[in-house]
């Protein structure tokens, strides 16, 4: 039962990672913390295109990797998904 009960938790962990990344710009700006979101905001403000592209590609790669790990974890947890 624990295996099947963990499926929603696995799905929500992938969603939470996406929320964490998307909220970084807002939180780092409000609390004046250095980080990836603040770097992105400063690069957009001064129109530094290479930095913006780099940060966006890094965030996209991290999100794709997290989605892949979530899918693999779901296939491990639920044997019905292995056949699909």
Short mmCIF file of the C-alpha atoms (twelve columns), coordinates in Angstrom:
data_MODEL
# 
_entry.id   MODEL 
# 
loop_
_atom_site.group_PDB 
_atom_site.id 
_atom_site.type_symbol 
_atom_site.label_atom_id 
_atom_site.label_alt_id 
_atom_site.label_comp_id 
_atom_site.label_asym_id 
_atom_site.label_seq_id 
_atom_site.Cartn_x 
_atom_site.Cartn_y 
_atom_site.Cartn_z 
_atom_site.pdbx_PDB_model_num 
ATOM 1  C CA . UNK A 1  0.000  0.000  0.000   1 
ATOM 2  C CA . UNK A 2  2.857  2.345  0.719   1 
ATOM 3  C CA . UNK A 3  4.109  1.941  -2.833  1 
ATOM 4  C CA . UNK A 4  0.793  3.065  -4.315  1 
ATOM 5  C CA . UNK A 5  0.291  5.747  -1.688  1 
ATOM 6  C CA . UNK A 6  3.639  7.314  -2.594  1 
ATOM 7  C CA . UNK A 7  2.599  8.101  -6.191  1 
ATOM 8  C CA . UNK A 8  0.840  11.402 -5.403  1 
ATOM 9  C CA . UNK A 9  3.782  12.427 -3.240  1 
ATOM 10 C CA . UNK A 10 6.189  11.752 -6.076  1 
ATOM 11 C CA . UNK A 11 4.061  13.780 -8.474  1 
ATOM 12 C CA . UNK A 12 3.788  16.647 -6.015  1 
ATOM 13 C CA . UNK A 13 7.536  16.694 -5.450  1 
ATOM 14 C CA . UNK A 14 8.068  17.372 -9.160  1 
ATOM 15 C CA . UNK A 15 5.462  20.109 -9.082  1 
ATOM 16 C CA . UNK A 16 6.977  21.627 -5.932  1 
ATOM 17 C CA . UNK A 17 10.398 21.784 -7.567  1 
ATOM 18 C CA . UNK A 18 8.911  23.782 -10.446 1 
ATOM 19 C CA . UNK A 19 7.225  26.133 -7.988  1 
ATOM 20 C CA . UNK A 20 10.460 26.557 -6.084  1 
ATOM 21 C CA . UNK A 21 12.322 27.609 -9.207  1 
ATOM 22 C CA . UNK A 22 9.573  29.938 -10.399 1 
ATOM 23 C CA . UNK A 23 9.309  31.655 -7.023  1 
ATOM 24 C CA . UNK A 24 13.047 32.273 -6.746  1 
ATOM 25 C CA . UNK A 25 12.959 35.603 -8.574  1 
ATOM 26 C CA . UNK A 26 10.193 37.012 -6.397  1 
ATOM 27 C CA . UNK A 27 11.557 35.785 -3.066  1 
ATOM 28 C CA . UNK A 28 15.152 36.799 -3.776  1 
ATOM 29 C CA . UNK A 29 14.039 40.241 -4.891  1 
ATOM 30 C CA . UNK A 30 11.804 40.863 -1.880  1 
ATOM 31 C CA . UNK A 31 14.319 39.651 0.703   1 
ATOM 32 C CA . UNK A 32 17.419 40.972 -1.151  1 
ATOM 33 C CA . UNK A 33 19.109 37.573 -1.169  1 
ATOM 34 C CA . UNK A 34 21.754 36.733 -3.766  1 
ATOM 35 C CA . UNK A 35 20.920 33.810 -6.002  1 
ATOM 36 C CA . UNK A 36 19.875 32.639 -9.425  1 
ATOM 37 C CA . UNK A 37 16.601 34.577 -9.411  1 
ATOM 38 C CA . UNK A 38 18.324 37.820 -8.471  1 
ATOM 39 C CA . UNK A 39 20.957 37.247 -11.154 1 
ATOM 40 C CA . UNK A 40 18.212 36.735 -13.718 1 
ATOM 41 C CA . UNK A 41 16.408 39.893 -12.648 1 
ATOM 42 C CA . UNK A 42 19.595 41.983 -12.808 1 
ATOM 43 C CA . UNK A 43 20.465 40.555 -16.228 1 
ATOM 44 C CA . UNK A 44 17.009 41.362 -17.575 1 
ATOM 45 C CA . UNK A 45 17.190 44.872 -16.132 1 
ATOM 46 C CA . UNK A 46 20.518 45.685 -17.824 1 
ATOM 47 C CA . UNK A 47 19.616 43.660 -20.961 1 
ATOM 48 C CA . UNK A 48 22.474 41.202 -20.605 1 
ATOM 49 C CA . UNK A 49 21.215 38.637 -23.096 1 
ATOM 50 C CA . UNK A 50 23.938 35.959 -22.660 1 
ATOM 51 C CA . UNK A 51 23.340 35.789 -18.899 1 
ATOM 52 C CA . UNK A 52 19.571 35.626 -19.388 1 
ATOM 53 C CA . UNK A 53 19.958 32.806 -21.914 1 
ATOM 54 C CA . UNK A 54 22.363 30.965 -19.612 1 
ATOM 55 C CA . UNK A 55 20.091 31.186 -16.578 1 
ATOM 56 C CA . UNK A 56 17.020 30.184 -18.576 1 
ATOM 57 C CA . UNK A 57 18.838 27.195 -20.092 1 
ATOM 58 C CA . UNK A 58 20.111 26.125 -16.672 1 
ATOM 59 C CA . UNK A 59 16.652 26.359 -15.115 1 
ATOM 60 C CA . UNK A 60 15.105 24.501 -18.064 1 
ATOM 61 C CA . UNK A 61 17.716 21.730 -17.806 1 
ATOM 62 C CA . UNK A 62 17.139 21.407 -14.051 1 
ATOM 63 C CA . UNK A 63 13.380 21.233 -14.574 1 
ATOM 64 C CA . UNK A 64 13.726 18.602 -17.312 1 
ATOM 65 C CA . UNK A 65 16.043 16.541 -15.100 1 
ATOM 66 C CA . UNK A 66 13.599 16.750 -12.186 1 
ATOM 67 C CA . UNK A 67 10.725 15.708 -14.448 1 
ATOM 68 C CA . UNK A 68 12.763 12.752 -15.694 1 
ATOM 69 C CA . UNK A 69 13.604 11.698 -12.131 1 
ATOM 70 C CA . UNK A 70 9.945  11.998 -11.161 1 
ATOM 71 C CA . UNK A 71 8.891  9.794  -14.081 1 
ATOM 72 C CA . UNK A 72 11.528 7.180  -13.250 1 
ATOM 73 C CA . UNK A 73 10.492 7.162  -9.589  1 
ATOM 74 C CA . UNK A 74 6.852  6.680  -10.575 1 
ATOM 75 C CA . UNK A 75 7.748  3.757  -12.834 1 
ATOM 76 C CA . UNK A 76 9.719  2.159  -10.012 1 
ATOM 77 C CA . UNK A 77 6.901  2.668  -7.515  1 
ATOM 78 C CA . UNK A 78 4.031  1.503  -9.751  1 
ATOM 79 C CA . UNK A 79 4.511  -1.732 -11.709 1 
ATOM 80 C CA . UNK A 80 1.502  -0.937 -13.914 1 
ATOM 81 C CA . UNK A 81 3.416  1.937  -15.495 1 
ATOM 82 C CA . UNK A 82 6.281  -0.326 -16.597 1 
ATOM 83 C CA . UNK A 83 4.141  -1.937 -19.275 1 
ATOM 84 C CA . UNK A 84 3.048  1.363  -20.849 1 
# 
